[in-house]
Amino acid sequence: MATKRVLIVEDERALSRALQLKLQHEGFTAKIASNGQQCMDLINQEDFDVILLDMMMPVMDGFAVLKELEGRPSHATVFVLSNLSQREDEGRVLAAGAKKYFIKADTPLSVIVEEVKKA
């Protein structure tokens, strides 16, 4: 069985690196993009099974990335990682195609890794 490919789109270096190391330790291939434009550039070059997407980033935010992904034939499962805890933000990203919405401050990395395994 092929290794799941995960794209981590996160501008907080410590968090993106911790996620990458944890995912690689579990046998996934994990790449990092530090903003939405880098995310789109990587998606145009490679296929990913899971995208872990932050909402608040420089250059292009997560909302813009979701809008860009909306019209594409992609099989990638998108999980949003954000510190935006407003109910309307969660509803907005789920309506735009994200599968799950995690509040970073309240979600251990192990929970995120388990969800990636299930995806």
Sequence and secondary structure as in RCSB ss.txt:
>XXXX:A:sequence
MATKRVLIVEDERALSRALQLKLQHEGFTAKIASNGQQCMDLINQEDFDVILLDMMMPVMDGFAVLKELEGRPSH
ATVFVLSNLSQREDEGRVLAAGAKKYFIKADTPLSVIVEEVKKA
>XXXX:A:secstr
    EEEEE S HHHHHHHHHHHHHTT EEEEESSHHHHHHHHHHS  SEEEEESS SSS HHHHHHHHHTS   
 EEEEEES   HHHHHHHHHTT SEEEEGGG  HHHHHHHHHH 
